[in-house]
Amino acid sequence: MASETDAADVVIVGGGSAGAVLAARLSEDESRKVLLLEAGPAYAVDAIPAGLLDASNVADAEHDWGYTSRGNDHQPDVAAPRGKALGGSSSVNATVAIRARANDLAKWASHGAEGWSYEEVLSTFRDLENNPSGDDRYHGRSGPLSVRQRSDEELTPSLRGFVEAAVASGFKQIYDFNGADQNGAGGYPVDVVDGVRQSTAIAYLTPDVRRRPNLTIRGGINVDRLVLDGMKASGVIVDDGSTYAADEVVLSGGTYGSPAILMRSGIGPAADLASLGIDVIANLPVGRRLQDQALIPNGFALAPGYLEMTPAVGSLLWTASSEAVPGDLDLQVTVTHLLPASLSPTGGTVVLAAAVVQPEATGTLKLASRNPKDAPLIDSNYLGTGRDARRMLEGFTLGREIARQPAFAQLTAGEIIPGDSVGDDDVAGYVFNNLAAYGHPTSTAPMGSPYVPWSVVDSVGAVHGIERLRVVDASIIPEVPSTVTNLTVIMVAERIYQRVYAD
């Protein structure tokens, strides 16, 4: 059992994109004792494995929870990668550093979450980044997270060729997706410096931060449930039975981890908990509104003479489908070299992946059992509405059409996924049977007023009805942004720190 010396002012469960930020910020106050518990390894900065540093290495198998989800009726088991190491998924992601759009954030307010408009959070986005390029109105120069805009010169011939092909197809070229306009094609902004992924384990938990006497970081700690004194959190219980006491608990275990801890603690849908023999402490709709984005790959062999595959990431088309809500950009076609070169007869690949980034359908996350070592039951419900399915087909077809433009086609040696045998009239079957996770799950403990029937936490992450318990991670986002989520999750943690804890 953990001793009384382990008592902390704040215990943070999960050292990922949000938890690492909070640990760094909360421990700036020397009088506040902070304990950060990470289920995966907590590597020292100078001992981080090469695979986690390499920006081209995505979804590292040695540092993954190994979850799967029900994608849809056609695909009952789809990999649901989540990082399991200090830095969380920021240690294994594709390093794309794109913010939620103003329209995305406006939807949060419509769901009852206050204080999250684009005008209110822009300063937080600016403050968290150090970025030598871009307009001063949108970019910060001295924040902890290094963000670099991919220039045309940095892109490989095929990544650059896709942008040129998209422009030839009538789309605008975008030079900064975090600037004034996002509707078009261009190179990514990334959190990469000299090929090294800038996870929150590196950017926020620097050697100087880790040396603070009031901050303790422990790896290999898998939290089972909360210690609750009536309706007040007073610590956590680990899967080996150890207990860590704290005046306040912050769950930052991510969209799958945090709701699982809540439900094992008796905070969740009453009927589901009762069916597992869990005493109900608070009947809240935890796990009832999962949102995630699916993608569908379209792979090509690179032509001889154009086999460059570094950097692996990449370029992007971000636009509106024919069924988009006015103001939304609900389709993305990402272009990367993340498809193994071994799949190509020429030894080089490029992959276009279409995604519906404003899905209508929602899924669920439930407990399989009371055992914290059992993976949760994830149902992503990809393409769960007719509109989602139509938009995905539209996005795939759009990417394929752009790929036929000479600016891109001359750099490739043929389509290898799905291949020429799948014609434009046959893509529906391919799409429904070959979906993958884009990897941006949110909304399993969403923010909102206590009078909103699906909300679990308030506008700064405090769990309804439970004192001294907060959730700060992607699970509290009310509606998935229309892009990757990592930068927005970091902003959420920074913003809640500013609103709740900063002097």
DOSEGU-221880 format. One record per residue (C-alpha): residue in one letter; x, y, z. Coordinates in Angstrom, 1 decimal. Example, Ala and Ser with C-alpha at 12.3 -4.5 7.8 and 13.67 -1.06 7.14 Angstrom:
BEGIN
[rec a,[12.3,-4.5,7.8]],
[rec s,[13.7,-1.1,7.1]],
% end
This chain:
BEGIN
[rec m,[0.0,0.0,0.0]],
[rec a,[1.2,3.6,-0.7]],
[rec s,[2.2,5.4,2.5]],
[rec e,[0.9,8.6,3.8]],
[rec t,[4.0,10.4,2.4]],
[rec d,[2.3,9.9,-1.0]],
[rec a,[-0.5,12.3,-0.1]],
[rec a,[-0.7,15.2,-2.6]],
[rec d,[-2.6,18.4,-3.1]],
[rec v,[-3.5,17.2,-6.6]],
[rec v,[-3.2,13.8,-8.1]],
[rec i,[-3.3,13.7,-11.9]],
[rec v,[-4.2,10.4,-13.5]],
[rec g,[-2.7,10.1,-16.9]],
[rec g,[0.4,11.8,-18.2]],
[rec g,[-0.7,12.3,-21.8]],
[rec s,[-1.4,15.4,-23.9]],
[rec a,[-3.5,17.0,-21.1]],
[rec g,[-2.0,15.4,-18.0]],
[rec a,[1.6,16.4,-18.7]],
[rec v,[0.5,20.0,-19.3]],
[rec l,[-1.4,20.1,-16.0]],
[rec a,[1.5,18.6,-14.1]],
[rec a,[3.9,21.2,-15.5]],
[rec r,[1.5,24.1,-14.8]],
[rec l,[0.2,23.1,-11.4]],
[rec s,[3.7,22.4,-10.1]],
[rec e,[4.8,26.0,-11.0]],
[rec d,[3.4,26.8,-7.5]],
[rec e,[6.1,25.6,-5.2]],
[rec s,[3.5,25.2,-2.4]],
[rec r,[1.4,22.8,-4.3]],
[rec k,[2.3,19.1,-4.1]],
[rec v,[1.5,17.4,-7.4]],
[rec l,[1.5,13.7,-8.1]],
[rec l,[1.3,12.5,-11.7]],
[rec l,[0.5,8.8,-12.3]],
[rec e,[1.0,7.3,-15.7]],
[rec a,[0.0,3.8,-16.7]],
[rec g,[2.7,3.4,-19.3]],
[rec p,[6.5,3.9,-18.8]],
[rec a,[7.6,7.3,-17.6]],
[rec y,[10.9,7.6,-19.4]],
[rec a,[13.4,10.3,-18.5]],
[rec v,[13.8,12.8,-21.3]],
[rec d,[17.2,11.5,-22.2]],
[rec a,[16.0,7.9,-22.2]],
[rec i,[12.9,8.2,-24.4]],
[rec p,[13.1,5.3,-27.0]],
[rec a,[13.9,6.2,-30.6]],
[rec g,[10.5,5.0,-31.8]],
[rec l,[8.8,7.7,-29.7]],
[rec l,[11.1,10.4,-30.9]],
[rec d,[10.9,9.5,-34.6]],
[rec a,[8.1,11.6,-36.2]],
[rec s,[7.6,9.1,-38.9]],
[rec n,[6.9,6.2,-36.5]],
[rec v,[3.1,6.3,-35.8]],
[rec a,[1.1,4.1,-33.4]],
[rec d,[4.1,2.5,-31.8]],
[rec a,[3.0,-1.1,-30.9]],
[rec e,[5.2,-1.3,-27.7]],
[rec h,[3.5,1.8,-26.3]],
[rec d,[-0.2,1.2,-27.1]],
[rec w,[-3.1,0.1,-25.1]],
[rec g,[-4.1,-2.5,-27.7]],
[rec y,[-7.7,-1.5,-27.8]],
[rec t,[-10.1,-2.4,-30.6]],
[rec s,[-13.5,-1.0,-31.3]],
[rec r,[-16.6,-2.0,-33.2]],
[rec g,[-16.4,0.1,-36.3]],
[rec n,[-19.7,-0.9,-37.9]],
[rec d,[-21.6,-4.0,-38.9]],
[rec h,[-19.1,-4.6,-41.7]],
[rec q,[-16.1,-4.2,-39.4]],
[rec p,[-16.6,-5.5,-35.9]],
[rec d,[-12.9,-5.1,-34.9]],
[rec v,[-11.1,-1.9,-35.8]],
[rec a,[-7.8,-1.0,-34.1]],
[rec a,[-8.3,1.9,-31.7]],
[rec p,[-4.7,3.1,-31.0]],
[rec r,[-4.0,5.1,-27.9]],
[rec g,[-0.5,5.9,-26.6]],
[rec k,[0.6,4.3,-23.4]],
[rec a,[3.7,6.2,-22.1]],
[rec l,[4.4,9.6,-20.7]],
[rec g,[3.1,12.0,-23.3]],
[rec g,[0.2,9.7,-24.1]],
[rec s,[-0.9,9.8,-27.7]],
[rec s,[1.2,12.9,-28.3]],
[rec s,[4.1,10.4,-28.1]],
[rec v,[2.9,8.2,-30.9]],
[rec n,[0.7,10.4,-33.2]],
[rec a,[1.4,11.7,-36.7]],
[rec t,[2.6,15.1,-35.2]],
[rec v,[0.0,17.2,-37.0]],
[rec a,[-0.5,20.5,-35.1]],
[rec i,[-3.8,21.9,-36.3]],
[rec r,[-6.3,23.8,-34.1]],
[rec a,[-10.0,23.5,-33.9]],
[rec r,[-11.7,26.0,-36.1]],
[rec a,[-13.9,28.8,-34.9]],
[rec n,[-17.0,27.0,-36.1]],
[rec d,[-16.0,23.9,-34.1]],
[rec l,[-15.6,25.9,-31.0]],
[rec a,[-18.9,27.7,-31.5]],
[rec k,[-20.7,24.3,-31.3]],
[rec w,[-19.3,23.8,-27.9]],
[rec a,[-21.2,26.8,-26.6]],
[rec s,[-24.3,25.5,-28.3]],
[rec h,[-24.0,22.4,-26.1]],
[rec g,[-23.8,24.5,-22.9]],
[rec a,[-20.0,24.8,-22.5]],
[rec e,[-19.1,28.4,-21.7]],
[rec g,[-15.8,30.2,-22.1]],
[rec w,[-14.6,28.3,-25.2]],
[rec s,[-15.3,30.6,-28.1]],
[rec y,[-12.5,31.1,-30.7]],
[rec e,[-12.1,34.7,-29.5]],
[rec e,[-11.6,33.4,-25.9]],
[rec v,[-9.2,30.6,-26.6]],
[rec l,[-7.0,32.2,-29.4]],
[rec s,[-4.7,33.7,-26.8]],
[rec t,[-4.2,30.3,-25.2]],
[rec f,[-3.4,28.7,-28.6]],
[rec r,[-0.9,31.5,-29.2]],
[rec d,[0.7,31.2,-25.7]],
[rec l,[1.2,27.5,-25.9]],
[rec e,[3.3,27.5,-29.1]],
[rec n,[6.6,28.7,-30.2]],
[rec n,[6.5,29.1,-33.9]],
[rec p,[8.9,31.2,-36.0]],
[rec s,[6.5,31.7,-38.9]],
[rec g,[3.0,32.9,-39.5]],
[rec d,[1.0,35.9,-38.7]],
[rec d,[1.5,37.4,-35.2]],
[rec r,[-2.3,37.6,-34.8]],
[rec y,[-2.5,33.8,-34.7]],
[rec h,[0.9,32.6,-33.6]],
[rec g,[3.0,32.6,-30.5]],
[rec r,[6.8,32.8,-30.4]],
[rec s,[7.8,31.6,-26.9]],
[rec g,[5.4,28.9,-25.7]],
[rec p,[6.5,25.4,-24.6]],
[rec l,[5.3,23.5,-27.7]],
[rec s,[7.4,23.8,-30.9]],
[rec v,[5.2,24.0,-34.0]],
[rec r,[6.7,24.3,-37.5]],
[rec q,[4.9,24.9,-40.7]],
[rec r,[5.9,22.5,-43.5]],
[rec s,[7.0,24.7,-46.5]],
[rec d,[6.7,23.7,-50.1]],
[rec e,[10.4,23.1,-50.2]],
[rec e,[10.3,20.6,-47.3]],
[rec l,[7.6,18.5,-48.8]],
[rec t,[8.5,15.4,-50.9]],
[rec p,[7.7,15.6,-54.6]],
[rec s,[4.5,13.6,-54.2]],
[rec l,[3.3,15.6,-51.1]],
[rec r,[3.9,18.8,-53.0]],
[rec g,[2.4,17.3,-56.2]],
[rec f,[-0.9,16.6,-54.4]],
[rec v,[-1.2,20.2,-53.3]],
[rec e,[-0.5,21.3,-56.9]],
[rec a,[-3.1,18.8,-58.2]],
[rec a,[-5.7,20.1,-55.7]],
[rec v,[-5.0,23.7,-56.8]],
[rec a,[-5.4,22.5,-60.4]],
[rec s,[-8.8,21.0,-59.4]],
[rec g,[-10.0,24.4,-58.2]],
[rec f,[-9.0,24.5,-54.5]],
[rec k,[-7.2,27.3,-52.9]],
[rec q,[-3.6,26.8,-51.6]],
[rec i,[-3.4,27.3,-47.9]],
[rec y,[-0.1,28.3,-46.3]],
[rec d,[-1.2,28.2,-42.7]],
[rec f,[-4.1,26.0,-41.5]],
[rec n,[-3.9,27.8,-38.2]],
[rec g,[-4.4,31.2,-39.8]],
[rec a,[-7.4,33.0,-41.2]],
[rec d,[-8.5,30.4,-43.7]],
[rec q,[-8.5,26.6,-43.8]],
[rec n,[-10.6,25.8,-46.9]],
[rec g,[-8.0,24.4,-49.3]],
[rec a,[-4.8,22.4,-49.7]],
[rec g,[-1.3,22.9,-48.3]],
[rec g,[1.4,21.5,-46.1]],
[rec y,[0.9,20.6,-42.5]],
[rec p,[2.0,22.4,-39.4]],
[rec v,[3.7,19.8,-37.2]],
[rec d,[5.2,19.6,-33.7]],
[rec v,[8.5,18.3,-35.0]],
[rec v,[11.9,19.8,-34.7]],
[rec d,[14.8,18.3,-36.7]],
[rec g,[12.8,15.1,-37.2]],
[rec v,[12.0,14.7,-33.4]],
[rec r,[8.4,14.5,-32.2]],
[rec q,[7.7,17.2,-29.6]],
[rec s,[5.4,15.3,-27.3]],
[rec t,[4.1,16.8,-24.1]],
[rec a,[6.5,14.6,-22.3]],
[rec i,[9.3,16.6,-24.0]],
[rec a,[7.7,20.0,-24.4]],
[rec y,[6.1,20.4,-21.0]],
[rec l,[7.9,17.8,-18.7]],
[rec t,[11.4,19.2,-19.4]],
[rec p,[14.3,18.1,-17.2]],
[rec d,[13.9,21.4,-15.2]],
[rec v,[10.2,20.7,-14.6]],
[rec r,[10.9,17.1,-13.5]],
[rec r,[13.5,18.3,-11.0]],
[rec r,[10.9,20.3,-9.1]],
[rec p,[10.7,18.9,-5.5]],
[rec n,[6.9,19.4,-5.4]],
[rec l,[6.3,17.2,-8.5]],
[rec t,[6.4,13.4,-8.4]],
[rec i,[6.0,11.4,-11.6]],
[rec r,[5.3,7.7,-11.4]],
[rec g,[5.0,5.3,-14.4]],
[rec g,[3.5,1.9,-14.5]],
[rec i,[0.6,2.9,-12.3]],
[rec n,[-2.8,1.7,-13.6]],
[rec v,[-5.5,3.4,-11.7]],
[rec d,[-8.6,1.3,-11.0]],
[rec r,[-11.0,3.7,-9.3]],
[rec l,[-11.5,6.7,-7.2]],
[rec v,[-11.5,6.9,-3.4]],
[rec l,[-14.8,8.7,-2.6]],
[rec d,[-15.8,10.0,0.8]],
[rec g,[-19.5,10.4,0.2]],
[rec m,[-19.7,12.7,-2.8]],
[rec k,[-16.1,13.9,-2.5]],
[rec a,[-13.0,12.5,-4.2]],
[rec s,[-10.0,12.0,-1.8]],
[rec g,[-7.6,9.9,-3.9]],
[rec v,[-7.3,6.9,-6.2]],
[rec i,[-6.9,3.1,-5.9]],
[rec v,[-4.5,1.3,-8.2]],
[rec d,[-5.1,-2.1,-9.7]],
[rec d,[-2.7,-3.7,-7.1]],
[rec g,[-4.8,-2.2,-4.3]],
[rec s,[-2.4,0.7,-3.4]],
[rec t,[-4.1,3.9,-2.5]],
[rec y,[-2.9,7.5,-3.2]],
[rec a,[-4.5,10.2,-1.2]],
[rec a,[-5.0,13.7,-2.5]],
[rec d,[-7.1,16.8,-1.8]],
[rec e,[-8.2,16.9,-5.4]],
[rec v,[-8.2,14.3,-8.2]],
[rec v,[-7.9,15.2,-11.9]],
[rec l,[-8.6,12.5,-14.4]],
[rec s,[-6.5,12.9,-17.6]],
[rec g,[-6.7,9.3,-18.8]],
[rec g,[-8.1,10.2,-22.2]],
[rec t,[-11.4,9.5,-24.0]],
[rec y,[-11.3,5.8,-23.1]],
[rec g,[-9.4,5.8,-19.8]],
[rec s,[-11.1,8.6,-17.8]],
[rec p,[-14.7,7.4,-18.4]],
[rec a,[-13.6,3.8,-17.5]],
[rec i,[-12.3,5.1,-14.1]],
[rec l,[-15.4,7.1,-13.5]],
[rec m,[-17.6,4.1,-14.2]],
[rec r,[-15.6,1.7,-12.0]],
[rec s,[-16.0,4.3,-9.3]],
[rec g,[-19.8,4.2,-9.5]],
[rec i,[-20.1,7.4,-11.7]],
[rec g,[-21.9,6.6,-14.9]],
[rec p,[-25.2,5.2,-16.3]],
[rec a,[-27.0,3.5,-13.4]],
[rec a,[-28.4,0.6,-15.3]],
[rec d,[-25.0,-0.3,-16.9]],
[rec l,[-23.2,-0.1,-13.5]],
[rec a,[-25.8,-2.1,-11.7]],
[rec s,[-25.5,-4.9,-14.3]],
[rec l,[-21.8,-5.2,-13.3]],
[rec g,[-22.6,-5.1,-9.6]],
[rec i,[-21.1,-1.6,-9.2]],
[rec d,[-22.8,0.6,-6.6]],
[rec v,[-24.1,3.8,-8.2]],
[rec i,[-22.7,7.0,-6.7]],
[rec a,[-23.9,9.4,-9.4]],
[rec n,[-26.1,8.5,-12.4]],
[rec l,[-24.4,10.4,-15.2]],
[rec p,[-24.3,9.6,-18.9]],
[rec v,[-20.6,8.7,-19.0]],
[rec g,[-19.6,7.0,-22.3]],
[rec r,[-22.9,7.7,-24.0]],
[rec r,[-21.7,10.2,-26.6]],
[rec l,[-18.5,8.9,-28.1]],
[rec q,[-17.4,10.7,-31.3]],
[rec d,[-14.6,9.6,-33.5]],
[rec q,[-13.6,10.1,-37.1]],
[rec a,[-13.0,7.2,-39.6]],
[rec l,[-10.7,7.3,-42.5]],
[rec i,[-10.4,5.3,-45.7]],
[rec p,[-7.0,4.8,-47.4]],
[rec n,[-6.1,5.2,-51.1]],
[rec g,[-2.6,4.1,-51.7]],
[rec f,[-0.2,4.6,-54.6]],
[rec a,[3.2,3.3,-55.6]],
[rec l,[5.7,6.1,-56.2]],
[rec a,[7.3,6.4,-59.6]],
[rec p,[11.0,5.7,-60.0]],
[rec g,[12.9,8.9,-59.5]],
[rec y,[10.3,10.2,-57.1]],
[rec l,[10.7,7.8,-54.2]],
[rec e,[11.4,10.3,-51.4]],
[rec m,[9.4,9.5,-48.3]],
[rec t,[10.8,11.9,-45.7]],
[rec p,[9.2,13.8,-44.2]],
[rec a,[6.4,11.2,-43.9]],
[rec v,[3.8,13.9,-42.9]],
[rec g,[2.6,15.6,-45.0]],
[rec s,[0.0,17.7,-46.9]],
[rec l,[-3.7,18.1,-46.6]],
[rec l,[-6.9,19.0,-48.4]],
[rec w,[-9.6,20.4,-46.0]],
[rec t,[-12.9,21.3,-47.5]],
[rec a,[-16.7,21.1,-47.3]],
[rec s,[-18.7,18.2,-48.6]],
[rec s,[-21.8,18.8,-50.7]],
[rec e,[-23.8,18.1,-47.6]],
[rec a,[-21.8,20.2,-45.2]],
[rec v,[-23.6,22.6,-42.8]],
[rec p,[-22.8,26.1,-43.8]],
[rec g,[-19.5,27.2,-42.3]],
[rec d,[-18.3,23.7,-41.7]],
[rec l,[-15.3,22.0,-43.4]],
[rec d,[-16.3,18.4,-42.9]],
[rec l,[-13.9,16.5,-45.2]],
[rec q,[-10.2,16.0,-45.1]],
[rec v,[-7.9,14.2,-47.5]],
[rec t,[-4.6,13.6,-45.8]],
[rec v,[-1.5,12.8,-47.8]],
[rec t,[1.4,11.0,-46.1]],
[rec h,[4.1,8.4,-46.6]],
[rec l,[2.8,6.3,-43.6]],
[rec l,[2.0,3.3,-45.9]],
[rec p,[4.9,0.8,-45.7]],
[rec a,[7.2,1.0,-48.7]],
[rec s,[7.2,-2.8,-48.8]],
[rec l,[3.7,-2.7,-50.3]],
[rec s,[5.0,-1.0,-53.4]],
[rec p,[6.7,-2.7,-56.3]],
[rec t,[8.9,0.4,-56.7]],
[rec g,[9.9,0.6,-53.0]],
[rec g,[8.0,3.9,-52.4]],
[rec t,[4.4,4.7,-51.4]],
[rec v,[2.2,7.7,-50.8]],
[rec v,[-1.3,7.3,-49.3]],
[rec l,[-4.3,9.6,-49.5]],
[rec a,[-6.8,9.1,-46.7]],
[rec a,[-10.3,10.5,-46.8]],
[rec a,[-12.1,11.3,-43.5]],
[rec v,[-15.4,12.7,-42.5]],
[rec v,[-14.2,15.0,-39.7]],
[rec q,[-17.6,16.2,-38.6]],
[rec p,[-19.4,12.9,-38.1]],
[rec e,[-23.1,12.8,-37.3]],
[rec a,[-23.1,9.4,-35.7]],
[rec t,[-22.1,8.9,-32.1]],
[rec g,[-20.9,5.7,-30.4]],
[rec t,[-20.5,4.4,-26.9]],
[rec l,[-17.9,3.3,-24.4]],
[rec k,[-18.9,0.8,-21.7]],
[rec l,[-17.1,-1.4,-19.2]],
[rec a,[-16.6,-5.0,-20.1]],
[rec s,[-16.2,-5.8,-16.4]],
[rec r,[-15.1,-4.3,-13.0]],
[rec n,[-11.6,-5.4,-13.7]],
[rec p,[-9.3,-2.5,-14.5]],
[rec k,[-7.1,-4.7,-16.7]],
[rec d,[-10.0,-5.5,-19.0]],
[rec a,[-10.3,-3.3,-22.1]],
[rec p,[-13.5,-1.2,-22.3]],
[rec l,[-16.1,-2.0,-24.9]],
[rec i,[-15.8,0.6,-27.6]],
[rec d,[-18.4,1.1,-30.3]],
[rec s,[-17.3,3.8,-32.7]],
[rec n,[-20.3,3.5,-35.0]],
[rec y,[-18.4,4.7,-38.0]],
[rec l,[-20.6,5.9,-40.9]],
[rec g,[-23.6,5.3,-38.6]],
[rec t,[-25.9,7.6,-40.6]],
[rec g,[-26.7,7.8,-44.3]],
[rec r,[-25.2,11.3,-44.5]],
[rec d,[-21.9,10.1,-42.9]],
[rec a,[-21.7,7.3,-45.4]],
[rec r,[-22.4,9.5,-48.4]],
[rec r,[-19.9,12.1,-47.3]],
[rec m,[-17.2,9.4,-46.9]],
[rec l,[-17.8,8.1,-50.4]],
[rec e,[-17.6,11.7,-51.6]],
[rec g,[-14.3,12.3,-49.8]],
[rec f,[-12.7,9.1,-51.2]],
[rec t,[-13.9,9.9,-54.7]],
[rec l,[-12.6,13.5,-54.4]],
[rec g,[-9.2,12.3,-53.4]],
[rec r,[-9.1,9.8,-56.2]],
[rec e,[-10.0,12.4,-58.8]],
[rec i,[-7.3,14.8,-57.6]],
[rec a,[-4.8,11.9,-57.8]],
[rec r,[-5.5,11.7,-61.5]],
[rec q,[-4.4,15.2,-62.1]],
[rec p,[-1.1,15.3,-64.0]],
[rec a,[0.7,17.2,-61.2]],
[rec f,[0.3,14.1,-59.0]],
[rec a,[-0.3,11.3,-61.4]],
[rec q,[3.1,11.8,-63.1]],
[rec l,[4.8,11.0,-59.7]],
[rec t,[3.1,7.7,-59.2]],
[rec a,[3.4,4.2,-60.7]],
[rec g,[-0.2,3.1,-60.2]],
[rec e,[-2.8,2.7,-57.4]],
[rec i,[-2.1,-0.2,-55.1]],
[rec i,[-5.0,0.3,-52.6]],
[rec p,[-7.7,-0.6,-53.4]],
[rec g,[-6.3,-0.9,-57.0]],
[rec d,[-7.7,-0.5,-60.5]],
[rec s,[-10.0,-3.5,-60.1]],
[rec v,[-12.2,-1.3,-57.8]],
[rec g,[-13.8,1.2,-60.2]],
[rec d,[-15.5,4.5,-59.2]],
[rec d,[-18.8,2.7,-59.3]],
[rec d,[-17.6,0.0,-56.9]],
[rec v,[-16.1,2.0,-54.1]],
[rec a,[-19.0,1.7,-51.6]],
[rec g,[-18.1,-1.9,-50.8]],
[rec y,[-14.4,-1.1,-50.4]],
[rec v,[-15.1,1.9,-48.1]],
[rec f,[-17.5,0.1,-45.7]],
[rec n,[-15.1,-2.9,-45.3]],
[rec n,[-11.8,-1.0,-45.0]],
[rec l,[-12.3,1.8,-42.6]],
[rec a,[-9.6,2.7,-40.0]],
[rec a,[-9.6,5.0,-37.1]],
[rec y,[-8.4,8.6,-37.7]],
[rec g,[-7.5,8.4,-34.0]],
[rec h,[-9.4,11.4,-32.6]],
[rec p,[-12.0,10.1,-30.1]],
[rec t,[-13.7,12.6,-27.9]],
[rec s,[-16.9,13.3,-25.9]],
[rec t,[-17.3,10.4,-23.5]],
[rec a,[-17.6,12.8,-20.5]],
[rec p,[-18.7,16.0,-22.3]],
[rec m,[-18.8,19.5,-20.9]],
[rec g,[-22.2,21.1,-20.5]],
[rec s,[-24.7,22.5,-18.1]],
[rec p,[-26.0,20.0,-15.5]],
[rec y,[-29.4,20.5,-17.1]],
[rec v,[-28.1,19.2,-20.5]],
[rec p,[-29.1,15.5,-20.4]],
[rec w,[-25.8,14.1,-21.8]],
[rec s,[-23.3,16.3,-19.9]],
[rec v,[-20.9,14.8,-17.3]],
[rec v,[-18.8,17.8,-16.4]],
[rec d,[-19.1,21.6,-16.2]],
[rec s,[-17.3,24.1,-18.4]],
[rec v,[-14.1,23.7,-16.5]],
[rec g,[-14.2,19.9,-16.2]],
[rec a,[-15.7,19.5,-12.7]],
[rec v,[-17.8,16.4,-12.5]],
[rec h,[-21.4,17.1,-11.8]],
[rec g,[-22.3,16.4,-8.2]],
[rec i,[-18.9,15.2,-7.1]],
[rec e,[-16.6,17.5,-5.1]],
[rec r,[-12.8,17.8,-5.8]],
[rec l,[-13.0,15.8,-9.0]],
[rec r,[-12.2,17.1,-12.4]],
[rec v,[-11.8,15.5,-15.9]],
[rec v,[-9.4,17.3,-18.2]],
[rec d,[-8.7,15.6,-21.5]],
[rec a,[-10.3,14.9,-24.9]],
[rec s,[-13.3,13.1,-23.2]],
[rec i,[-14.8,16.5,-22.1]],
[rec i,[-14.8,18.0,-25.6]],
[rec p,[-18.6,18.4,-26.4]],
[rec e,[-18.2,17.8,-30.1]],
[rec v,[-15.2,16.5,-32.0]],
[rec p,[-13.3,19.2,-33.8]],
[rec s,[-13.2,19.0,-37.6]],
[rec t,[-9.5,18.0,-37.6]],
[rec v,[-6.9,16.3,-35.5]],
[rec t,[-7.4,16.9,-31.7]],
[rec n,[-3.9,17.0,-30.1]],
[rec l,[-3.4,20.8,-30.2]],
[rec t,[-6.9,21.4,-29.0]],
[rec v,[-6.5,19.0,-26.1]],
[rec i,[-3.3,20.8,-25.0]],
[rec m,[-5.3,24.1,-25.3]],
[rec v,[-8.1,22.7,-23.1]],
[rec a,[-5.6,21.7,-20.4]],
[rec e,[-3.9,25.1,-20.5]],
[rec r,[-7.2,26.9,-20.5]],
[rec i,[-8.7,25.1,-17.5]],
[rec y,[-5.4,25.7,-15.7]],
[rec q,[-5.8,29.4,-16.4]],
[rec r,[-9.5,29.5,-15.4]],
[rec v,[-9.3,27.4,-12.3]],
[rec y,[-5.8,27.4,-10.8]],
[rec a,[-3.7,30.3,-12.0]],
[rec d,[-3.4,33.3,-9.7]],
% end
